[in-house]
Amino acid sequence: MKWFNKQSRLVQFILLLIPFVGWITEIVVRVTAVLEKPTGKNILGLIFGLLIPIFSWLDLIWVLIFNHLILAS
């Protein structure tokens, strides 16, 4: 998750905007977050990211407003 947070907002926006790339980015970021810090929020974020592909677009809006992913610790 650290590599995603280190990117500029524009790069984060582009990674989450493109439909398939956004979903893959979401999965990679969530898996690395669970591996780094296996908290309930991170695991829940991974489950939502895997089951709901449109969750990456919700994260896109969240990143633009709050500068971090939904359910990110």
VMD Tcl script that builds the backbone (N, CA, C; Angstrom):
set m [mol new atoms 219]
animate dup $m
set s [atomselect $m all]
$s set {name element resname resid chain x y z} {
  {N N MET 1 A 0.822 -1.174 0.000}
  {CA C MET 1 A 0.000 0.000 0.000}
  {C C MET 1 A 0.869 1.242 0.000}
  {N N LYS 2 A 2.066 1.146 0.538}
  {CA C LYS 2 A 2.933 2.316 0.600}
  {C C LYS 2 A 3.287 2.833 -0.777}
  {N N TRP 3 A 3.513 1.926 -1.748}
  {CA C TRP 3 A 3.890 2.377 -3.085}
  {C C TRP 3 A 2.737 3.161 -3.720}
  {N N PHE 4 A 1.504 2.783 -3.432}
  {CA C PHE 4 A 0.362 3.511 -3.987}
  {C C PHE 4 A 0.245 4.887 -3.356}
  {N N ASN 5 A 0.444 4.962 -2.054}
  {CA C ASN 5 A 0.352 6.251 -1.368}
  {C C ASN 5 A 1.475 7.199 -1.757}
  {N N LYS 6 A 2.615 6.678 -2.184}
  {CA C LYS 6 A 3.737 7.524 -2.589}
  {C C LYS 6 A 3.551 8.132 -3.972}
  {N N GLN 7 A 2.615 7.587 -4.756}
  {CA C GLN 7 A 2.381 8.111 -6.101}
  {C C GLN 7 A 1.681 9.465 -6.011}
  {N N SER 8 A 1.841 10.259 -7.057}
  {CA C SER 8 A 1.133 11.534 -7.092}
  {C C SER 8 A -0.357 11.273 -7.230}
  {N N ARG 9 A -1.150 12.268 -6.911}
  {CA C ARG 9 A -2.588 12.100 -7.008}
  {C C ARG 9 A -3.030 11.810 -8.430}
  {N N LEU 10 A -2.353 12.381 -9.394}
  {CA C LEU 10 A -2.691 12.151 -10.797}
  {C C LEU 10 A -2.476 10.683 -11.166}
  {N N VAL 11 A -1.361 10.114 -10.737}
  {CA C VAL 11 A -1.081 8.713 -11.030}
  {C C VAL 11 A -2.101 7.817 -10.315}
  {N N GLN 12 A -2.423 8.120 -9.065}
  {CA C GLN 12 A -3.433 7.359 -8.343}
  {C C GLN 12 A -4.768 7.419 -9.083}
  {N N PHE 13 A -5.132 8.604 -9.543}
  {CA C PHE 13 A -6.374 8.803 -10.271}
  {C C PHE 13 A -6.408 7.966 -11.548}
  {N N ILE 14 A -5.324 8.001 -12.301}
  {CA C ILE 14 A -5.257 7.250 -13.562}
  {C C ILE 14 A -5.305 5.743 -13.298}
  {N N LEU 15 A -4.594 5.285 -12.276}
  {CA C LEU 15 A -4.585 3.853 -11.964}
  {C C LEU 15 A -5.967 3.339 -11.565}
  {N N LEU 16 A -6.744 4.163 -10.905}
  {CA C LEU 16 A -8.069 3.728 -10.471}
  {C C LEU 16 A -9.154 4.029 -11.500}
  {N N LEU 17 A -8.890 4.920 -12.437}
  {CA C LEU 17 A -9.898 5.326 -13.413}
  {C C LEU 17 A -10.130 4.280 -14.504}
  {N N ILE 18 A -9.074 3.701 -15.015}
  {CA C ILE 18 A -9.188 2.729 -16.104}
  {C C ILE 18 A -9.811 1.455 -15.528}
  {N N PRO 19 A -10.940 0.991 -16.106}
  {CA C PRO 19 A -11.712 -0.089 -15.471}
  {C C PRO 19 A -10.925 -1.336 -15.069}
  {N N PHE 20 A -10.318 -2.058 -15.974}
  {CA C PHE 20 A -9.626 -3.295 -15.605}
  {C C PHE 20 A -8.356 -2.997 -14.807}
  {N N VAL 21 A -7.634 -1.973 -15.196}
  {CA C VAL 21 A -6.402 -1.598 -14.486}
  {C C VAL 21 A -6.732 -1.159 -13.061}
  {N N GLY 22 A -7.841 -0.442 -12.895}
  {CA C GLY 22 A -8.259 -0.013 -11.562}
  {C C GLY 22 A -8.559 -1.182 -10.651}
  {N N TRP 23 A -9.211 -2.207 -11.205}
  {CA C TRP 23 A -9.547 -3.372 -10.398}
  {C C TRP 23 A -8.289 -4.144 -10.017}
  {N N ILE 24 A -7.360 -4.312 -10.951}
  {CA C ILE 24 A -6.098 -4.996 -10.664}
  {C C ILE 24 A -5.283 -4.192 -9.647}
  {N N THR 25 A -5.232 -2.880 -9.825}
  {CA C THR 25 A -4.521 -2.024 -8.865}
  {C C THR 25 A -5.135 -2.161 -7.480}
  {N N GLU 26 A -6.447 -2.168 -7.429}
  {CA C GLU 26 A -7.160 -2.329 -6.158}
  {C C GLU 26 A -6.763 -3.633 -5.480}
  {N N ILE 27 A -6.739 -4.718 -6.222}
  {CA C ILE 27 A -6.390 -6.019 -5.652}
  {C C ILE 27 A -4.941 -6.033 -5.168}
  {N N VAL 28 A -4.029 -5.518 -5.983}
  {CA C VAL 28 A -2.611 -5.508 -5.600}
  {C C VAL 28 A -2.394 -4.665 -4.353}
  {N N VAL 29 A -3.007 -3.488 -4.310}
  {CA C VAL 29 A -2.849 -2.611 -3.147}
  {C C VAL 29 A -3.439 -3.257 -1.903}
  {N N ARG 30 A -4.610 -3.860 -2.037}
  {CA C ARG 30 A -5.258 -4.495 -0.880}
  {C C ARG 30 A -4.494 -5.727 -0.387}
  {N N VAL 31 A -3.975 -6.525 -1.300}
  {CA C VAL 31 A -3.192 -7.708 -0.896}
  {C C VAL 31 A -1.923 -7.279 -0.173}
  {N N THR 32 A -1.231 -6.272 -0.695}
  {CA C THR 32 A -0.011 -5.806 -0.017}
  {C C THR 32 A -0.343 -5.207 1.343}
  {N N ALA 33 A -1.493 -4.546 1.459}
  {CA C ALA 33 A -1.891 -3.996 2.756}
  {C C ALA 33 A -2.149 -5.109 3.759}
  {N N VAL 34 A -2.801 -6.183 3.324}
  {CA C VAL 34 A -3.066 -7.308 4.224}
  {C C VAL 34 A -1.762 -8.001 4.608}
  {N N LEU 35 A -0.840 -8.131 3.671}
  {CA C LEU 35 A 0.441 -8.770 3.984}
  {C C LEU 35 A 1.275 -7.920 4.936}
  {N N GLU 36 A 1.226 -6.587 4.777}
  {CA C GLU 36 A 1.987 -5.704 5.659}
  {C C GLU 36 A 1.364 -5.602 7.042}
  {N N LYS 37 A 0.031 -5.490 7.063}
  {CA C LYS 37 A -0.665 -5.258 8.323}
  {C C LYS 37 A -2.034 -5.935 8.262}
  {N N PRO 38 A -2.150 -7.175 8.723}
  {CA C PRO 38 A -3.407 -7.916 8.589}
  {C C PRO 38 A -4.469 -7.508 9.616}
  {N N THR 39 A -5.008 -6.310 9.458}
  {CA C THR 39 A -6.082 -5.852 10.339}
  {C C THR 39 A -7.431 -6.183 9.714}
  {N N GLY 40 A -8.466 -6.058 10.495}
  {CA C GLY 40 A -9.805 -6.337 10.009}
  {C C GLY 40 A -10.216 -5.411 8.880}
  {N N LYS 41 A -9.835 -4.129 8.977}
  {CA C LYS 41 A -10.170 -3.177 7.923}
  {C C LYS 41 A -9.489 -3.534 6.615}
  {N N ASN 42 A -8.241 -3.938 6.680}
  {CA C ASN 42 A -7.521 -4.317 5.461}
  {C C ASN 42 A -8.106 -5.579 4.831}
  {N N ILE 43 A -8.454 -6.538 5.655}
  {CA C ILE 43 A -9.049 -7.769 5.135}
  {C C ILE 43 A -10.423 -7.479 4.530}
  {N N LEU 44 A -11.215 -6.647 5.183}
  {CA C LEU 44 A -12.518 -6.268 4.655}
  {C C LEU 44 A -12.374 -5.519 3.331}
  {N N GLY 45 A -11.383 -4.632 3.244}
  {CA C GLY 45 A -11.115 -3.931 1.989}
  {C C GLY 45 A -10.732 -4.880 0.874}
  {N N LEU 46 A -9.953 -5.899 1.186}
  {CA C LEU 46 A -9.577 -6.903 0.192}
  {C C LEU 46 A -10.796 -7.685 -0.288}
  {N N ILE 47 A -11.652 -8.069 0.640}
  {CA C ILE 47 A -12.856 -8.817 0.261}
  {C C ILE 47 A -13.740 -7.974 -0.650}
  {N N PHE 48 A -13.973 -6.720 -0.280}
  {CA C PHE 48 A -14.785 -5.839 -1.129}
  {C C PHE 48 A -14.121 -5.617 -2.480}
  {N N GLY 49 A -12.814 -5.452 -2.482}
  {CA C GLY 49 A -12.099 -5.243 -3.733}
  {C C GLY 49 A -12.172 -6.434 -4.665}
  {N N LEU 50 A -12.162 -7.627 -4.105}
  {CA C LEU 50 A -12.247 -8.839 -4.922}
  {C C LEU 50 A -13.665 -9.100 -5.433}
  {N N LEU 51 A -14.640 -8.876 -4.579}
  {CA C LEU 51 A -16.009 -9.228 -4.922}
  {C C LEU 51 A -16.745 -8.154 -5.725}
  {N N ILE 52 A -16.367 -6.918 -5.547}
  {CA C ILE 52 A -17.079 -5.811 -6.200}
  {C C ILE 52 A -16.086 -5.025 -7.047}
  {N N PRO 53 A -15.980 -5.343 -8.343}
  {CA C PRO 53 A -15.015 -4.641 -9.191}
  {C C PRO 53 A -15.237 -3.130 -9.263}
  {N N ILE 54 A -16.470 -2.676 -9.112}
  {CA C ILE 54 A -16.746 -1.238 -9.178}
  {C C ILE 54 A -16.249 -0.515 -7.913}
  {N N PHE 55 A -15.821 -1.284 -6.905}
  {CA C PHE 55 A -15.282 -0.709 -5.670}
  {C C PHE 55 A -14.069 0.173 -5.964}
  {N N SER 56 A -13.324 -0.140 -7.036}
  {CA C SER 56 A -12.163 0.687 -7.389}
  {C C SER 56 A -12.598 2.085 -7.804}
  {N N TRP 57 A -13.774 2.225 -8.394}
  {CA C TRP 57 A -14.259 3.561 -8.765}
  {C C TRP 57 A -14.711 4.340 -7.536}
  {N N LEU 58 A -15.248 3.629 -6.544}
  {CA C LEU 58 A -15.564 4.285 -5.277}
  {C C LEU 58 A -14.282 4.749 -4.602}
  {N N ASP 59 A -13.259 3.913 -4.685}
  {CA C ASP 59 A -11.954 4.303 -4.149}
  {C C ASP 59 A -11.382 5.498 -4.904}
  {N N LEU 60 A -11.635 5.585 -6.188}
  {CA C LEU 60 A -11.181 6.715 -6.983}
  {C C LEU 60 A -11.737 8.018 -6.418}
  {N N ILE 61 A -13.016 8.044 -6.154}
  {CA C ILE 61 A -13.645 9.239 -5.580}
  {C C ILE 61 A -13.098 9.505 -4.184}
  {N N TRP 62 A -12.924 8.449 -3.414}
  {CA C TRP 62 A -12.414 8.586 -2.044}
  {C C TRP 62 A -10.984 9.144 -2.036}
  {N N VAL 63 A -10.160 8.665 -2.964}
  {CA C VAL 63 A -8.774 9.144 -3.057}
  {C C VAL 63 A -8.756 10.622 -3.431}
  {N N LEU 64 A -9.624 11.023 -4.331}
  {CA C LEU 64 A -9.679 12.434 -4.720}
  {C C LEU 64 A -10.091 13.336 -3.565}
  {N N ILE 65 A -10.994 12.859 -2.732}
  {CA C ILE 65 A -11.484 13.677 -1.618}
  {C C ILE 65 A -10.562 13.613 -0.405}
  {N N PHE 66 A -10.174 12.399 0.000}
  {CA C PHE 66 A -9.468 12.216 1.269}
  {C C PHE 66 A -8.011 11.797 1.138}
  {N N ASN 67 A -7.523 11.553 -0.078}
  {CA C ASN 67 A -6.130 11.208 -0.348}
  {C C ASN 67 A -5.687 9.869 0.249}
  {N N HIS 68 A -6.642 8.951 0.458}
  {CA C HIS 68 A -6.318 7.568 0.839}
  {C C HIS 68 A -7.475 6.679 0.440}
  {N N LEU 69 A -7.250 5.384 0.409}
  {CA C LEU 69 A -8.270 4.431 -0.001}
  {C C LEU 69 A -9.309 4.228 1.097}
  {N N ILE 70 A -10.512 3.790 0.679}
  {CA C ILE 70 A -11.542 3.417 1.648}
  {C C ILE 70 A -11.028 2.232 2.446}
  {N N LEU 71 A -11.306 2.221 3.721}
  {CA C LEU 71 A -10.901 1.140 4.621}
  {C C LEU 71 A -9.390 0.954 4.671}
  {N N ALA 72 A -8.640 1.987 4.407}
  {CA C ALA 72 A -7.172 1.895 4.484}
  {C C ALA 72 A -6.713 2.348 5.863}
  {N N SER 73 A -5.780 1.597 6.433}
  {CA C SER 73 A -5.273 2.006 7.736}
  {C C SER 73 A -3.981 2.754 7.603}
}
mol reanalyze $m
mol bondsrecalc $m
mol representation Tube
mol addrep $m
